[in-house]
Amino acid sequence: MTSLFRKSSRLREIEKSARTGIDPGQFKPSPADVVRITGYPPLGKWMISPEMSYADWLGTIYEGKKLREPINVVIVDPLATSYEEAVLRFLSACKNAGFASRTGHSSGYYGWLGDRLYPQIPSEKHHALSDEPFELHNDHGRFFGPYFLDGKHILIGALSREKIALEPEPEHLFVSFNQARDRFARALAEKAGFKLTTFLGLGNALFGESAVGTGDHDGVAVVLTATR
């Protein structure tokens, strides 16, 4: 008889996928949608939806174009000694910075690191890291990884700001990618033992496309490095 405390094979498989990424047979970005920068694994430019397409802020049309959600934050932890420790340290830092795992958000997203897909952090259904409850204007995001390279655990994230519209019925409206990125970076630097170490040009700002855009995103990801 199987112990109630013994992990199921399905749970073990989920945890293994989180640690090592998911085989890219389900999805593979084009070379133009992956950035290669010395000192980092190959970085996917975009957040990936549960349907294995580029995330589009739930189909939102902004300034006449469908949104595409860019990666705009990179986390580097040179101190964690394992995948599990890196995740726990990151979530703890986010909570200390005011970006707790909160309900009321879409979930099930992926990011591309190295040559694999990584499921989102936080992993709970309908959760994201957010600085306010979903009933209020908030900055929120989802992260992917970590990928271990040269003694460092690396995560990537997509942050956005939304506001609440009450009429004709309550709904979330897109506000900004840059505002959320900058607020998140400032909070981790001021409250959670991170240092803003550099900026990476990811080339993921879409200005000339007629049907798809990235709102106010400037194509730059901030890199935050853990110092304690």
C-alpha positions as CSV (number, residue, x, y, z in Angstrom):
1,M,0.0,0.0,0.0
2,T,1.4,3.4,-1.0
3,S,2.2,5.8,1.8
4,L,0.2,9.0,1.9
5,F,3.4,10.8,2.5
6,R,5.3,9.3,-0.4
7,K,5.4,11.6,-3.4
8,S,3.5,10.4,-6.5
9,S,5.4,9.7,-9.7
10,R,3.5,12.6,-11.2
11,L,4.6,15.0,-8.5
12,R,8.2,13.9,-8.8
13,E,8.0,14.5,-12.6
14,I,6.7,18.0,-12.1
15,E,9.5,18.8,-9.6
16,K,12.1,17.4,-12.0
17,S,10.6,19.6,-14.9
18,A,10.9,22.6,-12.7
19,R,14.6,21.9,-11.9
20,T,15.8,20.9,-15.3
21,G,13.3,22.5,-17.7
22,I,10.9,20.8,-20.1
23,D,11.9,19.1,-23.3
24,P,11.5,21.7,-26.1
25,G,9.7,19.3,-28.3
26,Q,6.5,21.1,-27.2
27,F,7.8,24.5,-28.3
28,K,10.9,26.1,-29.7
29,P,11.5,29.8,-30.4
30,S,13.0,31.0,-33.6
31,P,16.7,32.1,-33.3
32,A,15.5,35.7,-33.7
33,D,13.6,35.4,-30.4
34,V,16.5,34.2,-28.4
35,V,19.3,36.5,-27.1
36,R,22.9,35.2,-26.6
37,I,25.0,37.3,-24.2
38,T,28.3,36.3,-22.8
39,G,27.9,35.3,-19.1
40,Y,24.3,34.2,-19.5
41,P,22.5,31.2,-20.9
42,P,20.5,31.9,-24.1
43,L,17.6,34.0,-23.0
44,G,14.1,33.9,-24.6
45,K,12.8,37.4,-25.3
46,W,9.2,36.7,-24.5
47,M,7.0,35.1,-21.9
48,I,5.3,32.0,-23.2
49,S,1.6,31.2,-22.7
50,P,0.1,27.9,-21.4
51,E,-0.9,27.3,-25.1
52,M,2.7,27.4,-26.2
53,S,2.5,30.7,-28.0
54,Y,3.9,34.1,-27.0
55,A,1.9,35.6,-24.2
56,D,-0.3,38.4,-25.3
57,W,-1.7,39.8,-22.0
58,L,-4.8,37.7,-22.4
59,G,-5.5,39.1,-25.8
60,T,-5.5,42.8,-24.8
61,I,-5.5,45.4,-27.6
62,Y,-3.4,48.4,-26.6
63,E,-3.1,51.4,-28.8
64,G,-4.6,49.4,-31.6
65,K,-2.2,46.5,-31.3
66,K,-2.2,43.1,-29.6
67,L,0.3,43.1,-26.8
68,R,3.3,40.8,-26.5
69,E,4.8,40.3,-23.1
70,P,8.6,40.9,-22.9
71,I,11.1,39.5,-20.5
72,N,12.3,42.6,-18.7
73,V,14.1,41.4,-15.5
74,V,17.0,39.0,-15.0
75,I,17.9,37.7,-11.5
76,V,21.4,36.4,-10.7
77,D,22.0,34.5,-7.4
78,P,25.7,33.6,-6.9
79,L,25.1,32.5,-3.3
80,A,22.5,29.7,-3.6
81,T,24.0,26.2,-3.5
82,S,21.0,24.3,-5.1
83,Y,18.0,24.8,-7.3
84,E,15.7,24.5,-4.3
85,E,17.7,27.1,-2.3
86,A,17.7,29.5,-5.2
87,V,13.9,29.4,-5.5
88,L,13.3,29.7,-1.8
89,R,15.8,32.6,-1.5
90,F,14.2,34.4,-4.5
91,L,10.6,34.0,-3.2
92,S,11.7,35.2,0.3
93,A,13.4,38.2,-1.2
94,C,10.3,39.1,-3.2
95,K,8.1,38.8,-0.2
96,N,10.5,41.0,1.8
97,A,10.3,43.5,-1.0
98,G,6.5,43.6,-1.0
99,F,6.0,41.3,-4.0
100,A,4.3,38.3,-2.4
101,S,2.8,35.4,-4.2
102,R,-0.9,36.5,-4.6
103,T,-4.0,35.0,-6.1
104,G,-6.2,36.6,-8.8
105,H,-3.8,36.4,-11.7
106,S,-3.5,34.1,-14.8
107,S,-0.9,31.4,-14.4
108,G,0.7,28.4,-16.2
109,Y,3.3,30.4,-18.2
110,Y,6.8,29.5,-19.3
111,G,10.1,31.1,-20.1
112,W,13.0,30.0,-22.3
113,L,16.4,29.5,-20.8
114,G,19.3,27.7,-22.4
115,D,17.6,25.2,-24.6
116,R,14.5,24.4,-22.5
117,L,11.2,25.7,-21.2
118,Y,10.9,26.5,-17.5
119,P,7.5,26.7,-15.7
120,Q,6.6,29.8,-13.9
121,I,7.5,30.8,-10.4
122,P,5.3,31.1,-8.3
123,S,3.9,27.7,-9.3
124,E,0.5,28.0,-7.5
125,K,-2.5,28.2,-9.9
126,H,-3.8,31.7,-10.4
127,H,-0.8,33.2,-8.6
128,A,1.8,35.8,-9.6
129,L,4.3,37.9,-7.6
130,S,2.4,41.2,-6.9
131,D,2.9,44.3,-4.8
132,E,-0.9,44.6,-4.1
133,P,-4.0,42.4,-4.1
134,F,-5.5,41.9,-7.5
135,E,-8.5,44.1,-6.5
136,L,-6.2,47.1,-6.6
137,H,-3.9,48.7,-9.1
138,N,-0.7,46.5,-9.0
139,D,2.7,45.6,-10.4
140,H,2.9,41.9,-10.9
141,G,5.2,39.3,-12.6
142,R,6.2,35.7,-13.2
143,F,9.7,34.3,-13.2
144,F,11.3,31.3,-14.9
145,G,14.3,29.1,-14.0
146,P,16.7,29.0,-12.3
147,Y,19.3,28.0,-14.8
148,F,22.7,27.1,-13.3
149,L,25.7,28.6,-15.1
150,D,29.3,29.3,-13.9
151,G,28.4,29.1,-10.2
152,K,25.3,31.3,-10.5
153,H,21.5,30.6,-10.6
154,I,19.8,32.7,-13.2
155,L,16.1,33.5,-13.5
156,I,14.2,35.7,-16.0
157,G,10.9,37.4,-15.5
158,A,8.1,39.4,-17.1
159,L,6.7,42.3,-15.1
160,S,3.7,44.5,-15.9
161,R,1.5,47.1,-14.2
162,E,-2.3,46.9,-14.4
163,K,-5.1,49.1,-13.1
164,I,-8.7,48.3,-12.2
165,A,-11.5,49.7,-14.3
166,L,-14.9,49.4,-12.6
167,E,-17.2,50.3,-15.6
168,P,-18.9,48.9,-17.5
169,E,-17.8,45.9,-15.4
170,P,-14.7,45.3,-13.3
171,E,-11.6,44.4,-15.3
172,H,-7.8,44.7,-15.3
173,L,-6.3,47.1,-17.9
174,F,-2.7,47.2,-19.0
175,V,-0.7,50.2,-17.9
176,S,3.0,49.7,-18.4
177,F,5.9,47.2,-18.6
178,N,8.6,49.7,-17.7
179,Q,6.9,51.0,-14.6
180,A,6.5,47.5,-13.2
181,R,10.1,46.5,-14.0
182,D,11.5,49.7,-12.4
183,R,9.3,49.3,-9.2
184,F,10.3,45.7,-8.8
185,A,14.0,46.5,-9.3
186,R,13.9,49.4,-6.8
187,A,12.0,47.3,-4.2
188,L,14.5,44.4,-4.3
189,A,17.5,46.7,-4.2
190,E,16.1,48.7,-1.3
191,K,14.5,46.0,0.8
192,A,15.8,42.5,-0.1
193,G,19.6,42.5,-0.5
194,F,19.9,42.8,-4.2
195,K,22.0,45.2,-6.3
196,L,21.1,46.5,-9.7
197,T,24.3,45.4,-11.5
198,T,23.7,46.1,-15.2
199,F,21.2,46.4,-18.0
200,L,20.8,44.0,-20.9
201,G,19.5,45.0,-24.3
202,L,17.3,42.1,-25.3
203,G,15.9,43.7,-28.5
204,N,12.4,42.9,-27.5
205,A,10.7,46.2,-28.1
206,L,8.3,46.1,-31.0
207,F,7.8,49.5,-32.6
208,G,7.3,48.9,-36.3
209,E,4.8,46.0,-36.3
210,S,1.3,46.9,-37.5
211,A,-0.6,44.3,-35.4
212,V,1.7,43.5,-32.4
213,G,3.3,45.8,-30.0
214,T,5.1,46.0,-26.6
215,G,3.5,49.2,-25.2
216,D,6.1,51.3,-23.4
217,H,8.8,48.6,-23.2
218,D,12.2,49.9,-24.2
219,G,13.8,46.5,-25.0
220,V,15.9,46.6,-21.8
221,A,16.0,44.1,-19.0
222,V,17.4,45.1,-15.6
223,V,19.8,42.6,-14.0
224,L,19.5,42.2,-10.2
225,T,22.2,40.3,-8.3
226,A,21.8,38.8,-4.8
227,T,24.3,40.2,-2.3
228,R,23.3,38.3,0.8
